[in-house]
């Protein structure tokens, strides 16, 4: 069927109008995104300034704003958790990282590692190990995660598992001297124990 010229013009204009509307919406959304990220950066800077000036509540408030504006702003997430840990306690910091995992899952491995660090510093070896293994599952082979896993195994006296772990890390990292020292340390400890204790340690 051949359309009349006037009808064809109307159809073309309608299509062009629809394309124009979509384009405007995309540009507006992109502009809003850039604006939110820019405001998040400003809030982050204000938080750092407030913290430097000793106004910790203002520092927390600005960092909270930065996270709300840009949920994928990893440094703001970490900054907020650090402020919580310092001024509101470990549990609040961990809760923030757990919330970050839900809201920013693409960075789950990093947040798991940060939770593990908190437990490690507080000498809670088993929960630290659990979070490290979760991080390792999400992003295998991270050297910092692997080292901390080895330390957790040693702190818990899991010497046989620690030996196996350090041996694997050594193979993966080209005979790194620090890893070699860790492996030697574990083997010295194991050799100093009776055979019945070699898998457990003291």
MDAnalysis code that builds the backbone (N, CA, C; Angstrom):
import MDAnalysis as mda
import numpy as np

u = mda.Universe.empty(606, n_residues=202, atom_resindex=np.repeat(np.arange(202), 3), trajectory=True)
u.add_TopologyAttr("name", ["N", "CA", "C"] * 202)
u.add_TopologyAttr("resid", np.arange(1, 203))
u.add_TopologyAttr("resname", ["UNK", "UNK", "UNK", "UNK", "UNK", "UNK", "UNK", "UNK", "UNK", "UNK", "UNK", "UNK", "UNK", "UNK", "UNK", "UNK", "UNK", "UNK", "UNK", "UNK", "UNK", "UNK", "UNK", "UNK", "UNK", "UNK", "UNK", "UNK", "UNK", "UNK", "UNK", "UNK", "UNK", "UNK", "UNK", "UNK", "UNK", "UNK", "UNK", "UNK", "UNK", "UNK", "UNK", "UNK", "UNK", "UNK", "UNK", "UNK", "UNK", "UNK", "UNK", "UNK", "UNK", "UNK", "UNK", "UNK", "UNK", "UNK", "UNK", "UNK", "UNK", "UNK", "UNK", "UNK", "UNK", "UNK", "UNK", "UNK", "UNK", "UNK", "UNK", "UNK", "UNK", "UNK", "UNK", "UNK", "UNK", "UNK", "UNK", "UNK", "UNK", "UNK", "UNK", "UNK", "UNK", "UNK", "UNK", "UNK", "UNK", "UNK", "UNK", "UNK", "UNK", "UNK", "UNK", "UNK", "UNK", "UNK", "UNK", "UNK", "UNK", "UNK", "UNK", "UNK", "UNK", "UNK", "UNK", "UNK", "UNK", "UNK", "UNK", "UNK", "UNK", "UNK", "UNK", "UNK", "UNK", "UNK", "UNK", "UNK", "UNK", "UNK", "UNK", "UNK", "UNK", "UNK", "UNK", "UNK", "UNK", "UNK", "UNK", "UNK", "UNK", "UNK", "UNK", "UNK", "UNK", "UNK", "UNK", "UNK", "UNK", "UNK", "UNK", "UNK", "UNK", "UNK", "UNK", "UNK", "UNK", "UNK", "UNK", "UNK", "UNK", "UNK", "UNK", "UNK", "UNK", "UNK", "UNK", "UNK", "UNK", "UNK", "UNK", "UNK", "UNK", "UNK", "UNK", "UNK", "UNK", "UNK", "UNK", "UNK", "UNK", "UNK", "UNK", "UNK", "UNK", "UNK", "UNK", "UNK", "UNK", "UNK", "UNK", "UNK", "UNK", "UNK", "UNK", "UNK", "UNK", "UNK", "UNK", "UNK", "UNK", "UNK", "UNK", "UNK", "UNK", "UNK", "UNK", "UNK", "UNK", "UNK"])
u.atoms.positions = np.array([
    [0.848, -1.192, 0.000],
    [0.000, 0.000, 0.000],
    [0.881, 1.240, 0.000],
    [0.589, 2.176, -0.897],
    [1.357, 3.410, -1.010],
    [0.672, 4.486, -0.182],
    [1.438, 5.091, 0.739],
    [0.867, 6.129, 1.590],
    [0.855, 7.456, 0.859],
    [-0.138, 8.238, 1.170],
    [-0.194, 9.596, 0.663],
    [0.994, 10.387, 1.218],
    [1.503, 11.351, 0.440],
    [2.645, 12.153, 0.919],
    [2.399, 12.791, 2.271],
    [1.192, 13.271, 2.497],
    [0.903, 13.925, 3.772],
    [0.947, 12.927, 4.922],
    [0.459, 11.702, 4.660],
    [0.488, 10.666, 5.690],
    [1.919, 10.245, 5.970],
    [2.714, 10.106, 4.884],
    [4.108, 9.701, 5.041],
    [4.872, 10.729, 5.864],
    [4.619, 12.014, 5.584],
    [5.289, 13.067, 6.354],
    [4.899, 12.996, 7.829],
    [3.638, 12.709, 8.084],
    [3.169, 12.621, 9.470],
    [3.845, 11.471, 10.208],
    [3.996, 10.331, 9.511],
    [4.645, 9.168, 10.123],
    [6.108, 9.468, 10.421],
    [6.784, 10.076, 9.435],
    [8.198, 10.417, 9.620],
    [8.376, 11.379, 10.780],
    [7.506, 12.376, 10.845],
    [7.590, 13.350, 11.935],
    [7.338, 12.690, 13.292],
    [6.411, 11.732, 13.315],
    [6.116, 11.033, 14.567],
    [7.325, 10.224, 15.029],
    [7.978, 9.547, 14.058],
    [9.165, 8.757, 14.399],
    [10.284, 9.659, 14.897],
    [10.508, 10.753, 14.172],
    [11.551, 11.689, 14.586],
    [11.259, 12.267, 15.963],
    [9.989, 12.539, 16.220],
    [9.608, 13.065, 17.527],
    [9.893, 12.070, 18.637],
    [9.580, 10.786, 18.366],
    [9.836, 9.748, 19.372],
    [11.329, 9.612, 19.644],
    [12.132, 9.629, 18.564],
    [13.586, 9.536, 18.723],
    [14.113, 10.717, 19.527],
    [13.588, 11.900, 19.231],
    [14.027, 13.096, 19.940],
    [13.697, 13.010, 21.428],
    [12.505, 12.519, 21.744],
    [12.101, 12.391, 23.149],
    [13.014, 11.418, 23.884],
    [13.285, 10.266, 23.239],
    [14.180, 9.279, 23.853],
    [15.564, 9.879, 24.072],
    [16.050, 10.622, 23.067],
    [17.363, 11.245, 23.193],
    [17.431, 12.223, 24.345],
    [16.383, 13.018, 24.485],
    [16.340, 13.983, 25.585],
    [16.345, 13.269, 26.932],
    [15.563, 12.185, 27.024],
    [15.515, 11.432, 28.282],
    [16.867, 10.825, 28.620],
    [17.552, 10.272, 27.596],
    [18.873, 9.684, 27.827],
    [19.861, 10.746, 28.281],
    [19.850, 11.884, 27.596],
    [20.758, 12.960, 27.975],
    [20.466, 13.464, 29.380],
    [19.182, 13.565, 29.706],
    [18.813, 14.028, 31.040],
    [19.281, 13.044, 32.103],
    [19.073, 11.734, 31.828],
    [19.492, 10.716, 32.791],
    [21.007, 10.722, 32.958],
    [21.730, 10.835, 31.836],
    [23.189, 10.877, 31.897],
    [23.662, 12.095, 32.670],
    [23.002, 13.224, 32.421],
    [23.364, 14.438, 33.144],
    [23.109, 14.315, 34.625],
    [21.990, 13.673, 34.981],
    [21.678, 13.464, 36.391],
    [22.708, 12.565, 37.043],
    [23.160, 11.531, 36.296],
    [24.161, 10.618, 36.835],
    [25.458, 11.352, 37.105],
    [25.882, 12.154, 36.115],
    [27.114, 12.917, 36.307],
    [26.968, 13.884, 37.472],
    [25.789, 14.482, 37.580],
    [25.553, 15.424, 38.663],
    [25.627, 14.726, 40.015],
    [25.033, 13.527, 40.119],
    [25.063, 12.780, 41.375],
    [26.492, 12.403, 41.745],
    [27.267, 11.963, 40.759],
    [28.656, 11.596, 41.030],
    [29.468, 12.809, 41.460],
    [29.210, 13.943, 40.814],
    [29.918, 15.165, 41.179],
    [29.579, 15.587, 42.602],
    [28.304, 15.492, 42.946],
    [27.892, 15.846, 44.308],
    [28.454, 14.863, 45.326],
    [28.540, 13.589, 44.937],
    [29.136, 12.591, 45.834],
    [30.600, 12.921, 46.103],
    [31.308, 13.335, 45.057],
    [32.709, 13.733, 45.234],
    [32.826, 14.926, 46.175],
    [31.902, 15.865, 46.041],
    [31.917, 17.040, 46.919],
    [31.662, 16.638, 48.369],
    [30.702, 15.736, 48.572],
    [30.404, 15.276, 49.932],
    [31.601, 14.530, 50.527],
    [32.277, 13.760, 49.696],
    [33.468, 13.034, 50.147],
    [34.540, 14.018, 50.619],
    [34.756, 15.072, 49.831],
    [35.752, 16.083, 50.196],
    [35.351, 16.813, 51.478],
    [34.062, 17.110, 51.619],
    [33.580, 17.768, 52.834],
    [33.767, 16.868, 54.056],
    [33.564, 15.569, 53.867],
    [33.763, 14.627, 54.965],
    [35.218, 14.611, 55.415],
    [36.122, 14.567, 54.451],
    [37.543, 14.559, 54.796],
    [37.936, 15.839, 55.526],
    [37.394, 16.960, 55.074],
    [37.700, 18.234, 55.726],
    [37.168, 18.245, 57.160],
    [35.930, 17.777, 57.338],
    [35.333, 17.755, 58.675],
    [36.118, 16.838, 59.609],
    [36.550, 15.702, 59.087],
    [37.339, 14.776, 59.902],
    [38.658, 15.408, 60.309],
    [39.285, 16.112, 59.381],
    [40.550, 16.795, 59.672],
    [40.354, 17.869, 60.734],
    [39.176, 18.488, 60.728],
    [38.890, 19.551, 61.693],
    [38.358, 19.013, 63.019],
    [38.188, 17.693, 63.110],
    [37.742, 17.087, 64.361],
    [36.242, 17.007, 64.535],
    [35.482, 17.344, 63.500],
    [34.022, 17.268, 63.578],
    [33.594, 15.910, 63.020],
    [33.618, 14.903, 63.868],
    [33.434, 13.535, 63.402],
    [32.000, 13.255, 62.957],
    [31.030, 13.849, 63.630],
    [29.639, 13.627, 63.227],
    [29.374, 14.219, 61.846],
    [29.933, 15.393, 61.593],
    [29.787, 15.986, 60.264],
    [30.497, 15.136, 59.217],
    [31.647, 14.593, 59.589],
    [32.385, 13.727, 58.665],
    [31.553, 12.505, 58.298],
    [30.914, 11.912, 59.288],
    [30.061, 10.748, 59.029],
    [28.873, 11.140, 58.163],
    [28.253, 12.261, 58.482],
    [27.067, 12.696, 57.736],
    [27.398, 12.942, 56.262],
    [28.499, 13.619, 56.000],
    [28.876, 13.891, 54.608],
    [29.233, 12.596, 53.867],
    [29.886, 11.667, 54.558],
    [30.241, 10.409, 53.901],
    [28.992, 9.578, 53.628],
    [28.031, 9.633, 54.534],
    [26.747, 8.964, 54.287],
    [26.075, 9.545, 53.044],
    [26.131, 10.857, 52.909],
    [25.545, 11.509, 51.736],
    [26.237, 11.059, 50.454],
    [27.561, 10.938, 50.511],
    [28.317, 10.502, 49.332],
    [27.882, 9.110, 48.892],
    [27.683, 8.222, 49.859],
    [27.261, 6.851, 49.544],
    [25.845, 6.837, 48.981],
    [24.963, 7.649, 49.542],
    [23.584, 7.706, 49.043],
    [23.545, 8.216, 47.604],
    [24.367, 9.210, 47.313],
    [24.391, 9.780, 45.969],
    [24.993, 8.817, 44.949],
    [25.989, 8.056, 45.373],
    [26.659, 7.124, 44.458],
    [26.952, 5.822, 45.204],
    [26.020, 4.866, 45.177],
    [26.198, 3.608, 45.914],
    [27.406, 2.787, 45.461],
    [27.964, 3.114, 44.285],
    [29.120, 2.376, 43.770],
    [30.443, 3.101, 44.041],
    [30.405, 4.112, 44.868],
    [31.587, 4.897, 45.231],
    [32.336, 4.115, 46.319],
    [33.247, 3.250, 45.896],
    [33.899, 2.313, 46.814],
    [34.671, 3.042, 47.905],
    [35.401, 4.082, 47.522],
    [36.199, 4.804, 48.513],
    [35.316, 5.447, 49.577],
    [34.131, 5.906, 49.176],
    [33.200, 6.478, 50.154],
    [32.668, 5.390, 51.084],
    [32.376, 4.229, 50.532],
    [31.943, 3.098, 51.360],
    [33.009, 2.762, 52.406],
    [34.237, 2.664, 51.947],
    [35.325, 2.321, 52.859],
    [35.563, 3.435, 53.868],
    [35.439, 4.675, 53.408],
    [35.610, 5.801, 54.321],
    [34.543, 5.824, 55.398],
    [33.302, 5.544, 55.000],
    [32.208, 5.524, 55.970],
    [32.400, 4.397, 56.978],
    [32.773, 3.221, 56.493],
    [33.007, 2.091, 57.402],
    [34.155, 2.389, 58.364],
    [35.196, 3.052, 57.866],
    [36.327, 3.406, 58.727],
    [35.902, 4.393, 59.814],
    [35.069, 5.356, 59.441],
    [34.557, 6.307, 60.434],
    [33.680, 5.600, 61.463],
    [32.841, 4.703, 60.980],
    [32.005, 3.930, 61.907],
    [32.872, 3.121, 62.871],
    [33.881, 2.462, 62.330],
    [34.742, 1.631, 63.179],
    [35.419, 2.478, 64.253],
    [35.828, 3.680, 63.885],
    [36.546, 4.540, 64.814],
    [35.637, 5.164, 65.864],
    [34.415, 5.536, 65.457],
    [33.577, 6.330, 66.353],
    [32.278, 5.645, 66.789],
    [31.887, 4.561, 66.106],
    [30.638, 3.891, 66.478],
    [30.801, 2.395, 66.712],
    [31.998, 1.890, 66.510],
    [32.259, 0.503, 66.852],
    [32.364, -0.432, 65.664],
    [32.979, -1.575, 65.933],
    [33.258, -2.576, 64.903],
    [31.978, -3.111, 64.265],
    [30.968, -3.383, 65.078],
    [29.734, -3.967, 64.546],
    [29.074, -3.050, 63.516],
    [29.105, -1.755, 63.772],
    [28.510, -0.801, 62.834],
    [29.292, -0.767, 61.528],
    [30.609, -0.853, 61.636],
    [31.447, -0.864, 60.435],
    [31.176, -2.104, 59.591],
    [31.095, -3.249, 60.243],
    [30.834, -4.493, 59.517],
    [29.451, -4.454, 58.872],
    [28.476, -3.905, 59.586],
    [27.125, -3.796, 59.035],
    [27.116, -2.928, 57.778],
    [27.939, -1.885, 57.766],
    [28.022, -1.025, 56.583],
    [28.598, -1.788, 55.395],
    [29.628, -2.591, 55.638],
    [30.197, -3.389, 54.552],
    [29.206, -4.443, 54.055],
    [28.440, -5.029, 54.969],
    [27.433, -6.010, 54.550],
    [26.348, -5.341, 53.706],
    [25.995, -4.120, 54.066],
    [25.039, -3.360, 53.261],
    [25.647, -3.041, 51.892],
    [26.932, -2.729, 51.883],
    [27.615, -2.432, 50.620],
    [27.599, -3.639, 49.689],
    [27.758, -4.830, 50.244],
    [27.736, -6.045, 49.424],
    [26.388, -6.189, 48.723],
    [25.307, -5.847, 49.415],
    [23.970, -5.947, 48.828],
    [23.730, -4.866, 47.777],
    [24.217, -3.657, 48.047],
    [23.921, -2.532, 47.170],
    [24.938, -2.356, 46.049],
    [26.128, -2.921, 46.226],
    [27.200, -2.781, 45.233],
    [27.891, -4.134, 45.046],
    [27.151, -5.145, 44.571],
    [27.683, -6.515, 44.531],
    [28.887, -6.699, 43.618],
    [29.093, -5.790, 42.671],
    [30.234, -5.954, 41.774],
    [31.565, -5.795, 42.515],
    [31.527, -5.199, 43.697],
    [32.736, -5.039, 44.507],
    [32.701, -5.910, 45.766],
    [31.953, -7.004, 45.696],
    [31.776, -7.865, 46.864],
    [33.102, -8.385, 47.407],
    [33.997, -8.817, 46.522],
    [35.272, -9.387, 46.977],
    [36.054, -8.382, 47.821],
    [36.051, -7.137, 47.393],
    [36.785, -6.100, 48.124],
    [36.162, -5.844, 49.490],
    [34.831, -5.794, 49.541],
    [34.168, -5.555, 50.819],
    [34.372, -6.737, 51.775],
    [34.353, -7.950, 51.243],
    [34.610, -9.128, 52.082],
    [36.012, -9.051, 52.690],
    [36.963, -8.623, 51.886],
    [38.338, -8.482, 52.378],
    [38.415, -7.441, 53.490],
    [37.685, -6.342, 53.337],
    [37.693, -5.300, 54.370],
    [37.082, -5.810, 55.679],
    [36.018, -6.598, 55.578],
    [35.433, -7.186, 56.786],
    [36.444, -8.115, 57.447],
    [37.117, -8.921, 56.628],
    [38.132, -9.832, 57.161],
    [39.234, -9.064, 57.885],
    [39.632, -7.928, 57.335],
    [40.664, -7.113, 57.980],
    [40.231, -6.668, 59.374],
    [38.968, -6.274, 59.495],
    [38.470, -5.833, 60.803],
    [38.559, -6.973, 61.811],
    [38.098, -8.147, 61.415],
    [38.166, -9.297, 62.321],
    [39.619, -9.665, 62.633],
    [40.482, -9.579, 61.631],
    [41.887, -9.944, 61.819],
    [42.551, -9.022, 62.839],
    [42.342, -7.726, 62.692],
    [42.930, -6.753, 63.619],
    [42.441, -6.999, 65.044],
    [41.206, -7.478, 65.162],
    [40.635, -7.760, 66.477],
    [40.868, -9.204, 66.924],
    [41.780, -9.893, 66.222],
    [42.230, -11.236, 66.593],
    [41.091, -12.258, 66.623],
    [40.127, -12.069, 65.751],
    [39.042, -13.036, 65.599],
    [39.326, -13.832, 64.324],
    [40.151, -14.852, 64.484],
    [40.745, -15.523, 63.330],
    [39.730, -16.284, 62.484],
    [38.787, -16.969, 63.113],
    [37.865, -17.801, 62.338],
    [36.922, -16.971, 61.465],
    [36.237, -15.941, 62.009],
    [35.413, -15.124, 61.106],
    [36.245, -14.411, 60.043],
    [37.466, -14.011, 60.402],
    [38.347, -13.406, 59.394],
    [38.607, -14.391, 58.269],
    [38.879, -15.636, 58.632],
    [39.159, -16.668, 57.633],
    [37.944, -16.922, 56.746],
    [36.768, -16.939, 57.332],
    [35.552, -17.172, 56.549],
    [35.334, -16.075, 55.510],
    [35.534, -14.825, 55.921],
    [35.343, -13.719, 54.983],
    [36.442, -13.692, 53.924],
    [37.647, -14.085, 54.304],
    [38.732, -14.156, 53.328],
    [38.440, -15.210, 52.268],
    [37.928, -16.336, 52.693],
    [37.611, -17.391, 51.730],
    [36.465, -16.981, 50.814],
    [35.545, -16.232, 51.345],
    [34.464, -15.710, 50.492],
    [35.030, -14.730, 49.468],
    [35.944, -13.874, 49.905],
    [36.589, -12.937, 48.981],
    [37.377, -13.690, 47.917],
    [38.096, -14.718, 48.344],
    [38.909, -15.507, 47.413],
    [38.037, -16.227, 46.396],
    [36.861, -16.649, 46.815],
    [35.941, -17.319, 45.895],
    [35.449, -16.352, 44.821],
    [35.232, -15.091, 45.211],
    [34.741, -14.094, 44.260],
    [35.845, -13.621, 43.323],
    [37.063, -13.488, 43.846],
    [38.194, -12.993, 43.043],
    [39.426, -13.823, 43.381],
    [39.547, -14.997, 42.795],
    [40.627, -15.921, 43.163],
    [42.017, -15.350, 42.886],
    [42.951, -15.727, 43.766],
    [44.355, -15.446, 43.508],
    [44.885, -14.128, 44.020],
    [44.057, -13.315, 44.677],
    [44.559, -12.044, 45.204],
    [45.630, -12.318, 46.260],
    [46.814, -11.754, 46.060],
    [47.956, -12.070, 46.919],
    [47.722, -11.643, 48.364],
    [47.120, -10.477, 48.566],
    [46.878, -9.996, 49.928],
    [45.901, -10.912, 50.663],
    [44.884, -11.365, 49.956],
    [43.924, -12.294, 50.555],
    [44.614, -13.602, 50.907],
    [45.442, -14.098, 49.987],
    [46.127, -15.367, 50.214],
    [47.060, -15.298, 51.427],
    [47.772, -14.197, 51.557],
    [48.680, -14.051, 52.704],
    [47.904, -14.041, 54.014],
    [46.795, -13.305, 54.042],
    [46.038, -13.221, 55.284],
    [45.402, -14.566, 55.634],
    [44.999, -15.327, 54.625],
    [44.487, -16.679, 54.887],
    [45.559, -17.509, 55.582],
    [46.785, -17.439, 55.072],
    [47.880, -18.181, 55.692],
    [48.105, -17.785, 57.137],
    [48.076, -16.489, 57.403],
    [48.275, -16.014, 58.775],
    [47.151, -16.500, 59.691],
    [45.912, -16.473, 59.189],
    [44.780, -16.941, 60.003],
    [44.924, -18.422, 60.341],
    [45.349, -19.206, 59.372],
    [45.542, -20.632, 59.623],
    [46.613, -20.853, 60.689],
    [47.686, -20.085, 60.615],
    [48.741, -20.200, 61.628],
    [48.230, -19.797, 63.006],
    [47.506, -18.673, 63.074],
    [47.022, -18.188, 64.370],
    [46.089, -19.197, 65.029],
    [45.396, -19.976, 64.207],
    [44.483, -20.985, 64.742],
    [45.173, -22.322, 65.000],
    [46.460, -22.390, 64.698],
    [47.183, -23.628, 64.917],
    [46.867, -24.716, 63.917],
    [46.375, -24.338, 62.750],
    [46.067, -25.319, 61.707],
    [47.309, -25.491, 60.831],
    [48.314, -26.137, 61.407],
    [49.642, -26.131, 60.796],
    [49.709, -26.910, 59.493],
    [49.069, -28.056, 59.435],
    [49.101, -28.843, 58.207],
    [48.425, -28.093, 57.066],
    [47.278, -27.523, 57.359],
    [46.567, -26.750, 56.342],
    [47.364, -25.507, 55.957],
    [48.019, -24.900, 56.946],
    [48.847, -23.725, 56.669],
    [50.013, -24.087, 55.756],
    [50.626, -25.244, 56.006],
    [51.732, -25.679, 55.147],
    [51.259, -25.877, 53.708],
    [50.128, -26.522, 53.551],
    [49.590, -26.743, 52.208],
    [49.253, -25.417, 51.526],
    [48.690, -24.511, 52.310],
    [48.305, -23.218, 51.750],
    [49.527, -22.421, 51.299],
    [50.528, -22.286, 52.189],
    [51.720, -21.513, 51.838],
    [52.465, -22.143, 50.666],
    [52.460, -23.466, 50.582],
    [53.109, -24.142, 49.456],
    [52.434, -23.765, 48.139],
    [51.104, -23.738, 48.156],
    [50.357, -23.371, 46.946],
    [50.605, -21.910, 46.579],
    [50.621, -21.036, 47.579],
    [50.864, -19.613, 47.318],
    [52.266, -19.408, 46.758],
    [53.220, -20.178, 47.268],
    [54.596, -20.069, 46.786],
    [54.691, -20.465, 45.317],
    [53.994, -21.516, 44.938],
    [54.006, -21.943, 43.532],
    [53.383, -20.892, 42.623],
    [52.383, -20.201, 43.131],
    [51.663, -19.216, 42.322],
    [52.389, -17.880, 42.222],
    [53.344, -17.639, 43.107],
    [53.964, -16.314, 43.172],
    [55.479, -16.351, 43.006],
    [55.945, -17.275, 42.205],
    [57.340, -17.272, 41.792],
    [58.342, -17.273, 42.925],
    [58.115, -18.128, 43.910],
    [59.070, -18.247, 45.019],
    [59.302, -16.920, 45.743],
    [58.228, -16.234, 46.038],
    [58.301, -14.978, 46.790],
    [59.012, -15.225, 48.126],
    [60.038, -14.423, 48.464],
    [60.820, -14.690, 49.686],
    [60.001, -14.598, 50.968],
    [59.009, -13.702, 51.013],
    [58.181, -13.592, 52.215],
    [57.301, -14.824, 52.393],
    [56.794, -15.339, 51.290],
    [55.995, -16.562, 51.360],
    [56.884, -17.738, 51.748],
    [58.098, -17.760, 51.203],
    [59.037, -18.828, 51.556],
    [59.346, -18.813, 53.052],
    [59.514, -17.626, 53.610],
    [59.768, -17.521, 55.052],
    [58.580, -18.035, 55.855],
    [57.370, -17.714, 55.392],
    [56.172, -18.194, 56.090],
    [56.106, -19.715, 56.057],
    [56.397, -20.284, 54.903],
    [56.375, -21.743, 54.777],
    [57.444, -22.380, 55.663],
    [58.636, -21.802, 55.685],
    [59.707, -22.322, 56.546],
    [59.311, -22.240, 58.017],
    [58.663, -21.145, 58.383],
    [58.229, -20.969, 59.776],
    [57.248, -22.068, 60.184],
    [56.302, -22.353, 59.312],
    [55.311, -23.390, 59.601],
    [55.982, -24.755, 59.706],
    [56.894, -25.034, 58.796],
    [57.557, -26.344, 58.808],
    [58.446, -26.513, 60.035],
    [59.085, -25.435, 60.472],
    [59.889, -25.514, 61.703],
    [59.002, -25.842, 62.892],
    [57.848, -25.196, 62.936],
    [56.929, -25.459, 64.040],
    [56.458, -26.911, 64.010],
    [56.127, -27.397, 62.831],
    [55.637, -28.771, 62.709],
    [56.713, -29.782, 63.096],
    [57.954, -29.501, 62.706],
    [59.037, -30.444, 63.005],
    [59.386, -30.458, 64.487],
    [59.037, -29.381, 65.202],
    [59.342, -29.313, 66.632],
    [58.297, -30.026, 67.478],
    [57.212, -30.453, 66.850],
    [56.131, -31.112, 67.576],
    [56.211, -32.621, 67.415],
    [55.532, -33.298, 68.304],
    [55.423, -34.745, 68.189],
    [54.561, -35.070, 66.975],
    [54.762, -36.244, 66.381],
    [53.973, -36.615, 65.197],
    [52.474, -36.523, 65.409],
    [52.000, -36.833, 66.617],
    [50.558, -36.802, 66.868],
    [50.019, -35.388, 66.911],
    [50.925, -34.401, 67.087],
    [50.483, -33.010, 67.181],
    [50.738, -32.233, 65.904],
    [51.364, -32.865, 64.906],
    [51.832, -32.111, 63.753],
    [50.714, -31.470, 62.966],
    [49.512, -32.016, 63.048],
    [48.412, -31.427, 62.291],
    [47.660, -30.370, 63.043],
    [47.972, -30.206, 64.356],
    [47.191, -29.265, 65.157],
    [48.042, -28.120, 65.674],
    [49.168, -28.422, 66.213],
    [50.015, -27.361, 66.756],
    [49.536, -26.906, 68.105],
    [50.254, -25.907, 68.662],
    [49.890, -25.420, 69.978],
    [49.815, -23.946, 70.001],
])
